[in-house]
Amino acid sequence: MKEDITGLKANQEQMQEDIVELKQGQTRLERKLDEVSNKLDDLEVKNAERHIEISSKLDRISDDVEFIKHKEFENEQNIFKLKKKFDIIK
């Protein structure tokens, strides 16, 4: 019986060591998960900032294109008027 009890104690000690190792492993995994979560949060913030920056640049480009179209229209009008006057002079 003493051998059985000794064997049980040895098994219990091994199980306790295994439990400690499992807890330590779980703690490491939780830390790594927190790190990954923080990195993802940082990426989301950077992506949001980049999106705002790109959107702002696109707005400026759109305004520039609109202005160029307006100036082109004015230039076409002026050319038309000059041609009309020039035809009158001939």
PyMOL Python script that loads the backbone (N, CA, C, O; Angstrom):
from pymol import cmd

cmd.read_pdbstr("""\
ATOM      1  N   MET A   1       0.817  -1.197   0.000  1.00  0.00           N
ATOM      2  CA  MET A   1       0.000   0.000   0.000  1.00  0.00           C
ATOM      3  C   MET A   1       0.853   1.250   0.000  1.00  0.00           C
ATOM      4  O   MET A   1       0.515   2.262  -0.615  1.00  0.00           O
ATOM      5  N   LYS A   2       1.994   1.152   0.723  1.00  0.00           N
ATOM      6  CA  LYS A   2       2.868   2.312   0.757  1.00  0.00           C
ATOM      7  C   LYS A   2       3.356   2.665  -0.644  1.00  0.00           C
ATOM      8  O   LYS A   2       3.482   3.838  -0.993  1.00  0.00           O
ATOM      9  N   GLU A   3       3.626   1.642  -1.434  1.00  0.00           N
ATOM     10  CA  GLU A   3       4.069   1.881  -2.812  1.00  0.00           C
ATOM     11  C   GLU A   3       2.968   2.549  -3.626  1.00  0.00           C
ATOM     12  O   GLU A   3       3.232   3.456  -4.416  1.00  0.00           O
ATOM     13  N   ASP A   4       1.759   2.104  -3.430  1.00  0.00           N
ATOM     14  CA  ASP A   4       0.630   2.709  -4.133  1.00  0.00           C
ATOM     15  C   ASP A   4       0.468   4.176  -3.736  1.00  0.00           C
ATOM     16  O   ASP A   4       0.252   5.039  -4.588  1.00  0.00           O
ATOM     17  N   ILE A   5       0.573   4.447  -2.436  1.00  0.00           N
ATOM     18  CA  ILE A   5       0.435   5.825  -1.949  1.00  0.00           C
ATOM     19  C   ILE A   5       1.583   6.681  -2.479  1.00  0.00           C
ATOM     20  O   ILE A   5       1.374   7.826  -2.880  1.00  0.00           O
ATOM     21  N   THR A   6       2.787   6.130  -2.482  1.00  0.00           N
ATOM     22  CA  THR A   6       3.945   6.851  -3.012  1.00  0.00           C
ATOM     23  C   THR A   6       3.742   7.141  -4.505  1.00  0.00           C
ATOM     24  O   THR A   6       4.033   8.236  -4.987  1.00  0.00           O
ATOM     25  N   GLY A   7       3.244   6.148  -5.211  1.00  0.00           N
ATOM     26  CA  GLY A   7       2.953   6.331  -6.646  1.00  0.00           C
ATOM     27  C   GLY A   7       1.906   7.401  -6.866  1.00  0.00           C
ATOM     28  O   GLY A   7       2.036   8.226  -7.771  1.00  0.00           O
ATOM     29  N   LEU A   8       0.858   7.393  -6.040  1.00  0.00           N
ATOM     30  CA  LEU A   8      -0.195   8.406  -6.151  1.00  0.00           C
ATOM     31  C   LEU A   8       0.347   9.800  -5.866  1.00  0.00           C
ATOM     32  O   LEU A   8       0.001  10.766  -6.546  1.00  0.00           O
ATOM     33  N   LYS A   9       1.215   9.890  -4.837  1.00  0.00           N
ATOM     34  CA  LYS A   9       1.815  11.185  -4.502  1.00  0.00           C
ATOM     35  C   LYS A   9       2.683  11.679  -5.656  1.00  0.00           C
ATOM     36  O   LYS A   9       2.665  12.863  -5.990  1.00  0.00           O
ATOM     37  N   ALA A  10       3.429  10.781  -6.251  1.00  0.00           N
ATOM     38  CA  ALA A  10       4.279  11.154  -7.385  1.00  0.00           C
ATOM     39  C   ALA A  10       3.423  11.637  -8.551  1.00  0.00           C
ATOM     40  O   ALA A  10       3.739  12.635  -9.200  1.00  0.00           O
ATOM     41  N   ASN A  11       2.347  10.920  -8.804  1.00  0.00           N
ATOM     42  CA  ASN A  11       1.421  11.323  -9.874  1.00  0.00           C
ATOM     43  C   ASN A  11       0.789  12.677  -9.570  1.00  0.00           C
ATOM     44  O   ASN A  11       0.632  13.514 -10.459  1.00  0.00           O
ATOM     45  N   GLN A  12       0.426  12.886  -8.295  1.00  0.00           N
ATOM     46  CA  GLN A  12      -0.186  14.154  -7.902  1.00  0.00           C
ATOM     47  C   GLN A  12       0.814  15.300  -8.084  1.00  0.00           C
ATOM     48  O   GLN A  12       0.456  16.369  -8.578  1.00  0.00           O
ATOM     49  N   GLU A  13       2.069  15.072  -7.683  1.00  0.00           N
ATOM     50  CA  GLU A  13       3.094  16.101  -7.841  1.00  0.00           C
ATOM     51  C   GLU A  13       3.315  16.423  -9.313  1.00  0.00           C
ATOM     52  O   GLU A  13       3.464  17.586  -9.687  1.00  0.00           O
ATOM     53  N   GLN A  14       3.337  15.388 -10.143  1.00  0.00           N
ATOM     54  CA  GLN A  14       3.512  15.597 -11.592  1.00  0.00           C
ATOM     55  C   GLN A  14       2.334  16.383 -12.156  1.00  0.00           C
ATOM     56  O   GLN A  14       2.528  17.274 -12.983  1.00  0.00           O
ATOM     57  N   MET A  15       1.121  16.067 -11.721  1.00  0.00           N
ATOM     58  CA  MET A  15      -0.063  16.794 -12.183  1.00  0.00           C
ATOM     59  C   MET A  15       0.002  18.249 -11.750  1.00  0.00           C
ATOM     60  O   MET A  15      -0.373  19.142 -12.511  1.00  0.00           O
ATOM     61  N   GLN A  16       0.481  18.496 -10.522  1.00  0.00           N
ATOM     62  CA  GLN A  16       0.595  19.872 -10.050  1.00  0.00           C
ATOM     63  C   GLN A  16       1.629  20.635 -10.880  1.00  0.00           C
ATOM     64  O   GLN A  16       1.419  21.801 -11.213  1.00  0.00           O
ATOM     65  N   GLU A  17       2.747  19.979 -11.212  1.00  0.00           N
ATOM     66  CA  GLU A  17       3.743  20.612 -12.068  1.00  0.00           C
ATOM     67  C   GLU A  17       3.164  20.913 -13.448  1.00  0.00           C
ATOM     68  O   GLU A  17       3.394  21.982 -14.013  1.00  0.00           O
ATOM     69  N   ASP A  18       2.413  19.953 -13.977  1.00  0.00           N
ATOM     70  CA  ASP A  18       1.777  20.151 -15.284  1.00  0.00           C
ATOM     71  C   ASP A  18       0.800  21.317 -15.238  1.00  0.00           C
ATOM     72  O   ASP A  18       0.735  22.107 -16.180  1.00  0.00           O
ATOM     73  N   ILE A  19       0.043  21.433 -14.157  1.00  0.00           N
ATOM     74  CA  ILE A  19      -0.917  22.531 -14.017  1.00  0.00           C
ATOM     75  C   ILE A  19      -0.182  23.866 -13.980  1.00  0.00           C
ATOM     76  O   ILE A  19      -0.610  24.834 -14.609  1.00  0.00           O
ATOM     77  N   VAL A  20       0.934  23.915 -13.236  1.00  0.00           N
ATOM     78  CA  VAL A  20       1.732  25.143 -13.174  1.00  0.00           C
ATOM     79  C   VAL A  20       2.227  25.516 -14.571  1.00  0.00           C
ATOM     80  O   VAL A  20       2.146  26.678 -14.971  1.00  0.00           O
ATOM     81  N   GLU A  21       2.739  24.529 -15.315  1.00  0.00           N
ATOM     82  CA  GLU A  21       3.218  24.778 -16.673  1.00  0.00           C
ATOM     83  C   GLU A  21       2.089  25.258 -17.576  1.00  0.00           C
ATOM     84  O   GLU A  21       2.285  26.166 -18.383  1.00  0.00           O
ATOM     85  N   LEU A  22       0.920  24.661 -17.449  1.00  0.00           N
ATOM     86  CA  LEU A  22      -0.235  25.089 -18.243  1.00  0.00           C
ATOM     87  C   LEU A  22      -0.617  26.528 -17.927  1.00  0.00           C
ATOM     88  O   LEU A  22      -0.920  27.306 -18.832  1.00  0.00           O
ATOM     89  N   LYS A  23      -0.603  26.884 -16.645  1.00  0.00           N
ATOM     90  CA  LYS A  23      -0.928  28.259 -16.258  1.00  0.00           C
ATOM     91  C   LYS A  23       0.095  29.237 -16.818  1.00  0.00           C
ATOM     92  O   LYS A  23      -0.263  30.314 -17.293  1.00  0.00           O
ATOM     93  N   GLN A  24       1.372  28.858 -16.760  1.00  0.00           N
ATOM     94  CA  GLN A  24       2.415  29.722 -17.305  1.00  0.00           C
ATOM     95  C   GLN A  24       2.258  29.877 -18.818  1.00  0.00           C
ATOM     96  O   GLN A  24       2.418  30.969 -19.362  1.00  0.00           O
ATOM     97  N   GLY A  25       1.947  28.780 -19.476  1.00  0.00           N
ATOM     98  CA  GLY A  25       1.712  28.823 -20.920  1.00  0.00           C
ATOM     99  C   GLY A  25       0.522  29.703 -21.257  1.00  0.00           C
ATOM    100  O   GLY A  25       0.561  30.469 -22.220  1.00  0.00           O
ATOM    101  N   GLN A  26      -0.524  29.595 -20.472  1.00  0.00           N
ATOM    102  CA  GLN A  26      -1.708  30.417 -20.703  1.00  0.00           C
ATOM    103  C   GLN A  26      -1.373  31.897 -20.506  1.00  0.00           C
ATOM    104  O   GLN A  26      -1.841  32.749 -21.261  1.00  0.00           O
ATOM    105  N   THR A  27      -0.567  32.197 -19.496  1.00  0.00           N
ATOM    106  CA  THR A  27      -0.161  33.578 -19.245  1.00  0.00           C
ATOM    107  C   THR A  27       0.644  34.118 -20.421  1.00  0.00           C
ATOM    108  O   THR A  27       0.432  35.255 -20.845  1.00  0.00           O
ATOM    109  N   ARG A  28       1.570  33.311 -20.956  1.00  0.00           N
ATOM    110  CA  ARG A  28       2.360  33.737 -22.121  1.00  0.00           C
ATOM    111  C   ARG A  28       1.456  33.972 -23.327  1.00  0.00           C
ATOM    112  O   ARG A  28       1.623  34.952 -24.052  1.00  0.00           O
ATOM    113  N   LEU A  29       0.513  33.085 -23.536  1.00  0.00           N
ATOM    114  CA  LEU A  29      -0.414  33.244 -24.659  1.00  0.00           C
ATOM    115  C   LEU A  29      -1.259  34.505 -24.505  1.00  0.00           C
ATOM    116  O   LEU A  29      -1.502  35.214 -25.482  1.00  0.00           O
ATOM    117  N   GLU A  30      -1.703  34.783 -23.295  1.00  0.00           N
ATOM    118  CA  GLU A  30      -2.502  35.987 -23.064  1.00  0.00           C
ATOM    119  C   GLU A  30      -1.682  37.244 -23.342  1.00  0.00           C
ATOM    120  O   GLU A  30      -2.185  38.207 -23.920  1.00  0.00           O
ATOM    121  N   ARG A  31      -0.393  37.226 -22.919  1.00  0.00           N
ATOM    122  CA  ARG A  31       0.472  38.378 -23.196  1.00  0.00           C
ATOM    123  C   ARG A  31       0.658  38.580 -24.696  1.00  0.00           C
ATOM    124  O   ARG A  31       0.580  39.701 -25.201  1.00  0.00           O
ATOM    125  N   LYS A  32       0.906  37.471 -25.401  1.00  0.00           N
ATOM    126  CA  LYS A  32       1.082  37.563 -26.846  1.00  0.00           C
ATOM    127  C   LYS A  32      -0.190  38.039 -27.532  1.00  0.00           C
ATOM    128  O   LYS A  32      -0.134  38.829 -28.474  1.00  0.00           O
ATOM    129  N   LEU A  33      -1.317  37.569 -27.068  1.00  0.00           N
ATOM    130  CA  LEU A  33      -2.593  37.992 -27.620  1.00  0.00           C
ATOM    131  C   LEU A  33      -2.806  39.487 -27.381  1.00  0.00           C
ATOM    132  O   LEU A  33      -3.302  40.195 -28.258  1.00  0.00           O
ATOM    133  N   ASP A  34      -2.433  39.959 -26.203  1.00  0.00           N
ATOM    134  CA  ASP A  34      -2.529  41.396 -25.918  1.00  0.00           C
ATOM    135  C   ASP A  34      -1.627  42.200 -26.853  1.00  0.00           C
ATOM    136  O   ASP A  34      -2.024  43.257 -27.345  1.00  0.00           O
ATOM    137  N   GLU A  35      -0.409  41.698 -27.098  1.00  0.00           N
ATOM    138  CA  GLU A  35       0.511  42.376 -28.009  1.00  0.00           C
ATOM    139  C   GLU A  35      -0.071  42.461 -29.414  1.00  0.00           C
ATOM    140  O   GLU A  35      -0.031  43.509 -30.058  1.00  0.00           O
ATOM    141  N   VAL A  36      -0.608  41.345 -29.873  1.00  0.00           N
ATOM    142  CA  VAL A  36      -1.205  41.315 -31.211  1.00  0.00           C
ATOM    143  C   VAL A  36      -2.397  42.272 -31.281  1.00  0.00           C
ATOM    144  O   VAL A  36      -2.561  42.999 -32.260  1.00  0.00           O
ATOM    145  N   SER A  37      -3.210  42.265 -30.251  1.00  0.00           N
ATOM    146  CA  SER A  37      -4.367  43.155 -30.213  1.00  0.00           C
ATOM    147  C   SER A  37      -3.932  44.619 -30.246  1.00  0.00           C
ATOM    148  O   SER A  37      -4.535  45.428 -30.952  1.00  0.00           O
ATOM    149  N   ASN A  38      -2.896  44.963 -29.490  1.00  0.00           N
ATOM    150  CA  ASN A  38      -2.387  46.334 -29.488  1.00  0.00           C
ATOM    151  C   ASN A  38      -1.837  46.733 -30.855  1.00  0.00           C
ATOM    152  O   ASN A  38      -2.048  47.854 -31.316  1.00  0.00           O
ATOM    153  N   LYS A  39      -1.127  45.800 -31.499  1.00  0.00           N
ATOM    154  CA  LYS A  39      -0.586  46.091 -32.822  1.00  0.00           C
ATOM    155  C   LYS A  39      -1.716  46.297 -33.831  1.00  0.00           C
ATOM    156  O   LYS A  39      -1.633  47.173 -34.692  1.00  0.00           O
ATOM    157  N   LEU A  40      -2.761  45.496 -33.724  1.00  0.00           N
ATOM    158  CA  LEU A  40      -3.912  45.665 -34.619  1.00  0.00           C
ATOM    159  C   LEU A  40      -4.593  47.013 -34.391  1.00  0.00           C
ATOM    160  O   LEU A  40      -5.006  47.678 -35.342  1.00  0.00           O
ATOM    161  N   ASP A  41      -4.705  47.407 -33.132  1.00  0.00           N
ATOM    162  CA  ASP A  41      -5.284  48.719 -32.824  1.00  0.00           C
ATOM    163  C   ASP A  41      -4.450  49.831 -33.443  1.00  0.00           C
ATOM    164  O   ASP A  41      -4.992  50.776 -34.016  1.00  0.00           O
ATOM    165  N   ASP A  42      -3.123  49.716 -33.324  1.00  0.00           N
ATOM    166  CA  ASP A  42      -2.234  50.717 -33.919  1.00  0.00           C
ATOM    167  C   ASP A  42      -2.402  50.768 -35.429  1.00  0.00           C
ATOM    168  O   ASP A  42      -2.435  51.846 -36.022  1.00  0.00           O
ATOM    169  N   LEU A  43      -2.506  49.596 -36.049  1.00  0.00           N
ATOM    170  CA  LEU A  43      -2.696  49.552 -37.501  1.00  0.00           C
ATOM    171  C   LEU A  43      -4.014  50.194 -37.915  1.00  0.00           C
ATOM    172  O   LEU A  43      -4.074  50.906 -38.918  1.00  0.00           O
ATOM    173  N   GLU A  44      -5.060  49.946 -37.152  1.00  0.00           N
ATOM    174  CA  GLU A  44      -6.358  50.542 -37.463  1.00  0.00           C
ATOM    175  C   GLU A  44      -6.289  52.063 -37.390  1.00  0.00           C
ATOM    176  O   GLU A  44      -6.854  52.757 -38.235  1.00  0.00           O
ATOM    177  N   VAL A  45      -5.598  52.575 -36.381  1.00  0.00           N
ATOM    178  CA  VAL A  45      -5.455  54.028 -36.237  1.00  0.00           C
ATOM    179  C   VAL A  45      -4.660  54.580 -37.414  1.00  0.00           C
ATOM    180  O   VAL A  45      -5.041  55.592 -38.004  1.00  0.00           O
ATOM    181  N   LYS A  46      -3.556  53.918 -37.756  1.00  0.00           N
ATOM    182  CA  LYS A  46      -2.737  54.384 -38.880  1.00  0.00           C
ATOM    183  C   LYS A  46      -3.517  54.326 -40.182  1.00  0.00           C
ATOM    184  O   LYS A  46      -3.419  55.240 -41.002  1.00  0.00           O
ATOM    185  N   ASN A  47      -4.290  53.264 -40.384  1.00  0.00           N
ATOM    186  CA  ASN A  47      -5.091  53.148 -41.596  1.00  0.00           C
ATOM    187  C   ASN A  47      -6.155  54.232 -41.662  1.00  0.00           C
ATOM    188  O   ASN A  47      -6.423  54.776 -42.733  1.00  0.00           O
ATOM    189  N   ALA A  48      -6.758  54.549 -40.533  1.00  0.00           N
ATOM    190  CA  ALA A  48      -7.766  55.608 -40.500  1.00  0.00           C
ATOM    191  C   ALA A  48      -7.123  56.950 -40.832  1.00  0.00           C
ATOM    192  O   ALA A  48      -7.686  57.741 -41.589  1.00  0.00           O
ATOM    193  N   GLU A  49      -5.941  57.205 -40.265  1.00  0.00           N
ATOM    194  CA  GLU A  49      -5.242  58.458 -40.561  1.00  0.00           C
ATOM    195  C   GLU A  49      -4.882  58.528 -42.046  1.00  0.00           C
ATOM    196  O   GLU A  49      -5.041  59.568 -42.684  1.00  0.00           O
ATOM    197  N   ARG A  50      -4.398  57.412 -42.584  1.00  0.00           N
ATOM    198  CA  ARG A  50      -4.030  57.367 -44.000  1.00  0.00           C
ATOM    199  C   ARG A  50      -5.258  57.573 -44.881  1.00  0.00           C
ATOM    200  O   ARG A  50      -5.184  58.256 -45.903  1.00  0.00           O
ATOM    201  N   HIS A  51      -6.366  56.995 -44.496  1.00  0.00           N
ATOM    202  CA  HIS A  51      -7.610  57.159 -45.255  1.00  0.00           C
ATOM    203  C   HIS A  51      -8.015  58.627 -45.293  1.00  0.00           C
ATOM    204  O   HIS A  51      -8.403  59.140 -46.343  1.00  0.00           O
ATOM    205  N   ILE A  52      -7.928  59.297 -44.158  1.00  0.00           N
ATOM    206  CA  ILE A  52      -8.277  60.720 -44.093  1.00  0.00           C
ATOM    207  C   ILE A  52      -7.333  61.534 -44.971  1.00  0.00           C
ATOM    208  O   ILE A  52      -7.766  62.446 -45.675  1.00  0.00           O
ATOM    209  N   GLU A  53      -6.058  61.207 -44.929  1.00  0.00           N
ATOM    210  CA  GLU A  53      -5.066  61.922 -45.735  1.00  0.00           C
ATOM    211  C   GLU A  53      -5.350  61.745 -47.223  1.00  0.00           C
ATOM    212  O   GLU A  53      -5.334  62.712 -47.985  1.00  0.00           O
ATOM    213  N   ILE A  54      -5.610  60.508 -47.630  1.00  0.00           N
ATOM    214  CA  ILE A  54      -5.892  60.225 -49.043  1.00  0.00           C
ATOM    215  C   ILE A  54      -7.182  60.908 -49.480  1.00  0.00           C
ATOM    216  O   ILE A  54      -7.257  61.458 -50.578  1.00  0.00           O
ATOM    217  N   SER A  55      -8.184  60.872 -48.628  1.00  0.00           N
ATOM    218  CA  SER A  55      -9.454  61.514 -48.948  1.00  0.00           C
ATOM    219  C   SER A  55      -9.264  63.016 -49.145  1.00  0.00           C
ATOM    220  O   SER A  55      -9.839  63.605 -50.061  1.00  0.00           O
ATOM    221  N   SER A  56      -8.470  63.623 -48.297  1.00  0.00           N
ATOM    222  CA  SER A  56      -8.189  65.053 -48.408  1.00  0.00           C
ATOM    223  C   SER A  56      -7.469  65.368 -49.713  1.00  0.00           C
ATOM    224  O   SER A  56      -7.797  66.342 -50.390  1.00  0.00           O
ATOM    225  N   LYS A  57      -6.488  64.543 -50.064  1.00  0.00           N
ATOM    226  CA  LYS A  57      -5.750  64.753 -51.312  1.00  0.00           C
ATOM    227  C   LYS A  57      -6.673  64.594 -52.524  1.00  0.00           C
ATOM    228  O   LYS A  57      -6.584  65.360 -53.484  1.00  0.00           O
ATOM    229  N   LEU A  58      -7.549  63.604 -52.473  1.00  0.00           N
ATOM    230  CA  LEU A  58      -8.492  63.406 -53.580  1.00  0.00           C
ATOM    231  C   LEU A  58      -9.442  64.592 -53.720  1.00  0.00           C
ATOM    232  O   LEU A  58      -9.786  64.986 -54.835  1.00  0.00           O
ATOM    233  N   ASP A  59      -9.865  65.156 -52.598  1.00  0.00           N
ATOM    234  CA  ASP A  59     -10.720  66.342 -52.644  1.00  0.00           C
ATOM    235  C   ASP A  59      -9.997  67.496 -53.326  1.00  0.00           C
ATOM    236  O   ASP A  59     -10.577  68.202 -54.152  1.00  0.00           O
ATOM    237  N   ARG A  60      -8.715  67.686 -52.974  1.00  0.00           N
ATOM    238  CA  ARG A  60      -7.935  68.765 -53.597  1.00  0.00           C
ATOM    239  C   ARG A  60      -7.765  68.521 -55.090  1.00  0.00           C
ATOM    240  O   ARG A  60      -7.886  69.449 -55.888  1.00  0.00           O
ATOM    241  N   ILE A  61      -7.486  67.283 -55.470  1.00  0.00           N
ATOM    242  CA  ILE A  61      -7.335  66.959 -56.891  1.00  0.00           C
ATOM    243  C   ILE A  61      -8.641  67.198 -57.630  1.00  0.00           C
ATOM    244  O   ILE A  61      -8.644  67.727 -58.742  1.00  0.00           O
ATOM    245  N   SER A  62      -9.734  66.813 -57.021  1.00  0.00           N
ATOM    246  CA  SER A  62     -11.044  67.026 -57.632  1.00  0.00           C
ATOM    247  C   SER A  62     -11.313  68.521 -57.836  1.00  0.00           C
ATOM    248  O   SER A  62     -11.810  68.935 -58.883  1.00  0.00           O
ATOM    249  N   ASP A  63     -10.980  69.315 -56.829  1.00  0.00           N
ATOM    250  CA  ASP A  63     -11.149  70.770 -56.956  1.00  0.00           C
ATOM    251  C   ASP A  63     -10.269  71.327 -58.073  1.00  0.00           C
ATOM    252  O   ASP A  63     -10.703  72.188 -58.837  1.00  0.00           O
ATOM    253  N   ASP A  64      -9.035  70.835 -58.166  1.00  0.00           N
ATOM    254  CA  ASP A  64      -8.126  71.291 -59.223  1.00  0.00           C
ATOM    255  C   ASP A  64      -8.665  70.943 -60.599  1.00  0.00           C
ATOM    256  O   ASP A  64      -8.618  71.766 -61.513  1.00  0.00           O
ATOM    257  N   VAL A  65      -9.172  69.738 -60.751  1.00  0.00           N
ATOM    258  CA  VAL A  65      -9.725  69.315 -62.043  1.00  0.00           C
ATOM    259  C   VAL A  65     -10.939  70.177 -62.395  1.00  0.00           C
ATOM    260  O   VAL A  65     -11.098  70.603 -63.539  1.00  0.00           O
ATOM    261  N   GLU A  66     -11.772  70.424 -61.421  1.00  0.00           N
ATOM    262  CA  GLU A  66     -12.950  71.268 -61.656  1.00  0.00           C
ATOM    263  C   GLU A  66     -12.531  72.667 -62.096  1.00  0.00           C
ATOM    264  O   GLU A  66     -13.126  73.233 -63.012  1.00  0.00           O
ATOM    265  N   PHE A  67     -11.509  73.229 -61.449  1.00  0.00           N
ATOM    266  CA  PHE A  67     -11.016  74.560 -61.813  1.00  0.00           C
ATOM    267  C   PHE A  67     -10.442  74.557 -63.229  1.00  0.00           C
ATOM    268  O   PHE A  67     -10.695  75.478 -64.006  1.00  0.00           O
ATOM    269  N   ILE A  68      -9.673  73.524 -63.560  1.00  0.00           N
ATOM    270  CA  ILE A  68      -9.079  73.430 -64.900  1.00  0.00           C
ATOM    271  C   ILE A  68     -10.176  73.352 -65.962  1.00  0.00           C
ATOM    272  O   ILE A  68     -10.074  73.985 -67.012  1.00  0.00           O
ATOM    273  N   LYS A  69     -11.212  72.583 -65.689  1.00  0.00           N
ATOM    274  CA  LYS A  69     -12.333  72.503 -66.634  1.00  0.00           C
ATOM    275  C   LYS A  69     -13.001  73.859 -66.803  1.00  0.00           C
ATOM    276  O   LYS A  69     -13.389  74.238 -67.908  1.00  0.00           O
ATOM    277  N   HIS A  70     -13.133  74.584 -65.701  1.00  0.00           N
ATOM    278  CA  HIS A  70     -13.735  75.916 -65.752  1.00  0.00           C
ATOM    279  C   HIS A  70     -12.872  76.857 -66.597  1.00  0.00           C
ATOM    280  O   HIS A  70     -13.377  77.584 -67.452  1.00  0.00           O
ATOM    281  N   LYS A  71     -11.544  76.828 -66.337  1.00  0.00           N
ATOM    282  CA  LYS A  71     -10.638  77.704 -67.090  1.00  0.00           C
ATOM    283  C   LYS A  71     -10.633  77.327 -68.566  1.00  0.00           C
ATOM    284  O   LYS A  71     -10.572  78.202 -69.430  1.00  0.00           O
ATOM    285  N   GLU A  72     -10.698  76.035 -68.860  1.00  0.00           N
ATOM    286  CA  GLU A  72     -10.726  75.601 -70.251  1.00  0.00           C
ATOM    287  C   GLU A  72     -11.969  76.143 -70.946  1.00  0.00           C
ATOM    288  O   GLU A  72     -11.905  76.599 -72.087  1.00  0.00           O
ATOM    289  N   PHE A  73     -13.098  76.089 -70.246  1.00  0.00           N
ATOM    290  CA  PHE A  73     -14.338  76.614 -70.811  1.00  0.00           C
ATOM    291  C   PHE A  73     -14.205  78.114 -71.088  1.00  0.00           C
ATOM    292  O   PHE A  73     -14.613  78.596 -72.145  1.00  0.00           O
ATOM    293  N   GLU A  74     -13.631  78.846 -70.127  1.00  0.00           N
ATOM    294  CA  GLU A  74     -13.437  80.295 -70.325  1.00  0.00           C
ATOM    295  C   GLU A  74     -12.510  80.558 -71.507  1.00  0.00           C
ATOM    296  O   GLU A  74     -12.769  81.447 -72.318  1.00  0.00           O
ATOM    297  N   ASN A  75     -11.451  79.798 -71.602  1.00  0.00           N
ATOM    298  CA  ASN A  75     -10.517  79.971 -72.718  1.00  0.00           C
ATOM    299  C   ASN A  75     -11.196  79.674 -74.052  1.00  0.00           C
ATOM    300  O   ASN A  75     -10.983  80.389 -75.032  1.00  0.00           O
ATOM    301  N   GLU A  76     -12.003  78.634 -74.090  1.00  0.00           N
ATOM    302  CA  GLU A  76     -12.740  78.316 -75.319  1.00  0.00           C
ATOM    303  C   GLU A  76     -13.691  79.449 -75.697  1.00  0.00           C
ATOM    304  O   GLU A  76     -13.833  79.781 -76.873  1.00  0.00           O
ATOM    305  N   GLN A  77     -14.333  80.033 -74.705  1.00  0.00           N
ATOM    306  CA  GLN A  77     -15.216  81.177 -74.971  1.00  0.00           C
ATOM    307  C   GLN A  77     -14.419  82.349 -75.542  1.00  0.00           C
ATOM    308  O   GLN A  77     -14.830  82.968 -76.524  1.00  0.00           O
ATOM    309  N   ASN A  78     -13.290  82.645 -74.927  1.00  0.00           N
ATOM    310  CA  ASN A  78     -12.461  83.758 -75.402  1.00  0.00           C
ATOM    311  C   ASN A  78     -11.939  83.508 -76.815  1.00  0.00           C
ATOM    312  O   ASN A  78     -11.902  84.425 -77.635  1.00  0.00           O
ATOM    313  N   ILE A  79     -11.539  82.275 -77.099  1.00  0.00           N
ATOM    314  CA  ILE A  79     -11.080  81.937 -78.450  1.00  0.00           C
ATOM    315  C   ILE A  79     -12.216  82.105 -79.443  1.00  0.00           C
ATOM    316  O   ILE A  79     -12.023  82.627 -80.540  1.00  0.00           O
ATOM    317  N   PHE A  80     -13.395  81.660 -79.053  1.00  0.00           N
ATOM    318  CA  PHE A  80     -14.562  81.811 -79.927  1.00  0.00           C
ATOM    319  C   PHE A  80     -14.821  83.288 -80.233  1.00  0.00           C
ATOM    320  O   PHE A  80     -15.056  83.661 -81.383  1.00  0.00           O
ATOM    321  N   LYS A  81     -14.776  84.116 -79.197  1.00  0.00           N
ATOM    322  CA  LYS A  81     -15.014  85.557 -79.381  1.00  0.00           C
ATOM    323  C   LYS A  81     -13.940  86.173 -80.272  1.00  0.00           C
ATOM    324  O   LYS A  81     -14.250  86.986 -81.143  1.00  0.00           O
ATOM    325  N   LEU A  82     -12.684  85.794 -80.061  1.00  0.00           N
ATOM    326  CA  LEU A  82     -11.605  86.329 -80.896  1.00  0.00           C
ATOM    327  C   LEU A  82     -11.770  85.896 -82.353  1.00  0.00           C
ATOM    328  O   LEU A  82     -11.567  86.695 -83.268  1.00  0.00           O
ATOM    329  N   LYS A  83     -12.130  84.656 -82.562  1.00  0.00           N
ATOM    330  CA  LYS A  83     -12.339  84.168 -83.924  1.00  0.00           C
ATOM    331  C   LYS A  83     -13.488  84.923 -84.584  1.00  0.00           C
ATOM    332  O   LYS A  83     -13.433  85.289 -85.758  1.00  0.00           O
ATOM    333  N   LYS A  84     -14.511  85.138 -83.797  1.00  0.00           N
ATOM    334  CA  LYS A  84     -15.680  85.857 -84.323  1.00  0.00           C
ATOM    335  C   LYS A  84     -15.280  87.267 -84.729  1.00  0.00           C
ATOM    336  O   LYS A  84     -15.655  87.730 -85.806  1.00  0.00           O
ATOM    337  N   LYS A  85     -14.523  87.953 -83.880  1.00  0.00           N
ATOM    338  CA  LYS A  85     -14.059  89.304 -84.203  1.00  0.00           C
ATOM    339  C   LYS A  85     -13.105  89.275 -85.381  1.00  0.00           C
ATOM    340  O   LYS A  85     -13.150  90.158 -86.238  1.00  0.00           O
ATOM    341  N   PHE A  86     -12.250  88.279 -85.434  1.00  0.00           N
ATOM    342  CA  PHE A  86     -11.298  88.174 -86.511  1.00  0.00           C
ATOM    343  C   PHE A  86     -12.000  87.948 -87.848  1.00  0.00           C
ATOM    344  O   PHE A  86     -11.589  88.499 -88.869  1.00  0.00           O
ATOM    345  N   ASP A  87     -13.046  87.147 -87.840  1.00  0.00           N
ATOM    346  CA  ASP A  87     -13.821  86.898 -89.054  1.00  0.00           C
ATOM    347  C   ASP A  87     -14.498  88.174 -89.523  1.00  0.00           C
ATOM    348  O   ASP A  87     -14.658  88.387 -90.725  1.00  0.00           O
ATOM    349  N   ILE A  88     -14.892  89.016 -88.593  1.00  0.00           N
ATOM    350  CA  ILE A  88     -15.534  90.277 -88.955  1.00  0.00           C
ATOM    351  C   ILE A  88     -14.535  91.200 -89.624  1.00  0.00           C
ATOM    352  O   ILE A  88     -14.869  91.899 -90.580  1.00  0.00           O
ATOM    353  N   ILE A  89     -13.321  91.203 -89.127  1.00  0.00           N
ATOM    354  CA  ILE A  89     -12.292  92.081 -89.677  1.00  0.00           C
ATOM    355  C   ILE A  89     -11.913  91.660 -91.090  1.00  0.00           C
ATOM    356  O   ILE A  89     -11.640  92.534 -91.914  1.00  0.00           O
ATOM    357  N   LYS A  90     -11.882  90.399 -91.409  1.00  0.00           N
ATOM    358  CA  LYS A  90     -11.505  89.920 -92.752  1.00  0.00           C
ATOM    359  C   LYS A  90     -12.435  90.490 -93.720  1.00  0.00           C
ATOM    360  O   LYS A  90     -12.318  90.230 -94.917  1.00  0.00           O
TER     361      LYS A  90
END
""", "prot")
cmd.dss("prot")
cmd.show_as("cartoon", "prot")
cmd.util.cbc("prot")
cmd.orient("prot")
